Every structure is written in structure tokens, then in C-alpha cells.
Amino acid sequence: MVSGNPYELLADRLESIATQVREIEEQARKVLYGDNDDDGYRELMRQKAMVLAGLAAEVEPQAESASNEVKERIERFSISASQSLEVGSVFFMSALLYPEDHQEGEPNDLEIFAANVRAMS
């Protein structure tokens, strides 16, 4: 069943992208810790940052009728990721979506945001 609620559609898309990011991060952990491949890890973190940098454009159709606050938050995700790519910092890329006090197993900022958007529907 497809809903016409714009926040539900946006939440679906955000959750899909959050899952994609988690999969990239999991692959990156395996590459770094299992294969001891720093270059592979760097490339996967770059892919993560590129997905997030394109977030605003990717969800634009679903976010069209969302509040300005929601649109601005989406834009901030993209801006941070773009900045990490400009600086080229693997640490910055790896830290995207995670506050300093993040605990392993807790949802990241994008997952929390997607849940909040879903609650708006």
C-alpha cells in the first residue's frame, strides 16, 4: 500500500538512504578491521560522504511539501558531507551522522531524523 502522506514518503526515502549508509559503514569496518585495507576504508568513507552530500537532491521530490525546518535539516546533512569531501578527511567522513557521545548500537542522526519525520505523518 502506498501512502500519499508527504512525510511518510519522505521518511521512507530517508530510511532507505540511512540503510544504504549503514551498509557502506559495515562494509568499511570489514575492510578496515578484517582486511586491514586503509585505502578500501577511505574509498568506502568517501562513498558514504557522497551519498550524504547528495541527500538533499535525492529526497527533493519527497521533501517538496515538507516544512522549512525539515528541508533545512536535510540540507545540513548534505552540507556537512560536502565539507568532509572538500577537506578530504576520512575521520570527518566517518564521523558524519555521529555526535561525540554516540554509543555503538544506537541510531545515528539520519536514522533519528527519519523516525522524527515518520512521526510527523
C-alpha positions, -999 to 999 in steps of 0.1 A, spaced: 0 0 0 14 34 -10 6 63 12 1 98 -2 13 114 30 44 135 21 61 130 54 56 92 52 70 92 17 100 113 28 106 91 58 106 60 36 132 76 14 153 88 43 152 53 59 163 37 26 193 61 24 201 55 61 201 17 54 224 23 24 248 43 46 248 16 73 256 -10 47 286 11 35 298 16 71 295 -21 78 315 -30 47 340 -3 56 345 -19 91 351 -53 75 376 -38 50 395 -19 77 395 -44 106 391 -77 87 413 -69 56 435 -42 72 428 -22 40 432 15 47 427 25 11 395 5 8 382 20 40 390 55 27 371 48 -5 340 35 13 340 65 36 342 87 5 312 68 -9 293 73 24 300 111 22 290 112 -14 256 96 -6 250 121 22 263 150 1 236 141 -25 209 136 2 191 170 -4 189 164 -41 179 128 -37 150 135 -15 139 168 -31 107 154 -47 96 138 -14 106 169 7 89 194 -16 59 199 7 78 194 40 83 222 64 112 246 60 127 232 92 128 196 77 142 209 45 169 228 63 179 198 83 182 177 52 203 205 36 226 205 67 233 167 63 243 174 27 265 204 35 284 186 63 291 157 39 302 180 11 325 198 36 341 164 46 347 157 9 362 191 3 386 187 32 393 151 23 393 140 60 385 103 64 379 110 101 354 137 92 337 114 67 335 85 93 321 109 119 292 121 97 259 113 114 275 106 148 277 130 177 306 128 201 286 109 227 272 83 203 272 48 217 276 17 194 242 2 186 223 35 189 206 50 159 227 76 140 214 112 134 199 103 100 180 73 114 167 95 143 157 122 118 139 97 96 120 84 126 111 120 136 98 127 100 78 95 102 62 107 134 51 138 116 30 117 92 
